[in-house]
């Protein structure tokens, strides 16, 4: 890699000056809303931040298949089963494009997958909560995919071209995911008392973790300022969280749900909902591996990877034999 | 009930149960591309089941819909092939089961596309486009596993050998089949055997696998006599509609 080579040799005065010059050109390009492409020079920290963020995003898609996959075989109608299969299939597809986007930054999918499996890489904490009823599938589509869209729409304008383009495609599919989730909730809201109770219970369990999806509060967010300057990030965590609450509370009311937050109230002056304090202890606990399903999710991914090793080896061996046969022919 | 109803249910149920089985692989595939491929095949099969069950419900004429047929029938009223209810096992078992089914489905739909029953002809034409892709997928994997490593070869051969006893049912005719064939509605199962044998033996040969010899074949699924596996599949699949009778989802 040209740019990495440059960074490694960068101890002579000419190179340092040169790097300053490159950095200025890079920032000017970002400021002018032009895309940074894989072959362009970029600061090592920009590359590192993007690899971390894109990989976390890819891992989240892959781990996110588990809580929803948990209900495919129990989906209550053929139509729901088809929709859920299509949704989980999209997630696997998103994981694949995102790993490809990360690969344009000079890291391999295998390395990233190894980091996921050995527990050193992070993924969205929301997937460390269990899906214990069918209503959870509605709640995930509506709230979790809804929050993901809020986070991801600005990423369609991210300064890094391959990530921005991947996000355009991902966001189109996510909006279908959110609609199907809300539609599940509507069906439950029109159902029996038991179905309504199932829906309220799911909402109680997913509301706060969904708000946590926007990350730590702006006061504690360690990567924010630099990511804003690089136009990887466009809005602060708290701004996006507020947007989500403002959009979601009226939907919850329409469904006849009670928001599990006694402090929630609409502020007529600001036009925004005010909401209670997030349990940050729970947020950090889950990030650090102590959520209800962290160990289960990672063990399941590890087991799929390990059980599939002989299959991947067979595919590689067959491809090699085919190559040799072609050469011999 | 009419022979047509039974015959449509047989085809619908085989699609539904195999789709259900493949769905169990979700997020457990040997590589991410296979998570995409397997969910895609499952989705197609459940789509075929949905169309066929909808038609079966109309033929039955008792005001039931496809979902009621899928979620409220007991095991002895299911008419799927025994092959499709067999457990996923390792990836070789899943691929062997799929290979056997896809070769059969291709032959079946190619003939059913000419059915005297317009609705079935349309369903077959649509399904055939998809099962040809499924066959390509299962063939490619049979080759990779059969002619891959020593371990994969052994596993694939073991899967072929284990599932072979369920392939006889694919070509066993009973009175329902004979009636459907006489009316030009569906193919006579036994008539598809030569085509299936040719397709399977070609793949196995290229995959360096051996074709099992003549042996005892287990059947009964089409008549509602199943292996023990089906009960668990249905218990899982039917749980919500049975736990909340009459609920809409």
Interface residues (C-beta under 8 A of the other chain):
Chain A: X62 X65 X66 X69 X72 X73 X74 X75 X76 X77 X78 X79 X80 X81 X82 X85 X86 X88 X89 X92 X93 X95 X96 X99 X134 X184 X187 X188 X190 X191 X192 X194 X195 X300 X301 X303 X304 X307 X308 X309 X310 X311 X312 X313 X314 X315 X316 X317 X318 X319 X321
Chain B: X16 X20 X23 X24 X26 X27 X28 X29 X30 X31 X32 X33 X34 X35 X36 X39 X40 X42 X43 X46 X47 X49 X50 X53 X66 X67 X70 X71 X90 X91 X143 X144 X145 X147 X148 X149 X151 X152 X155 X236 X237 X239 X240 X241 X244 X247 X248 X249
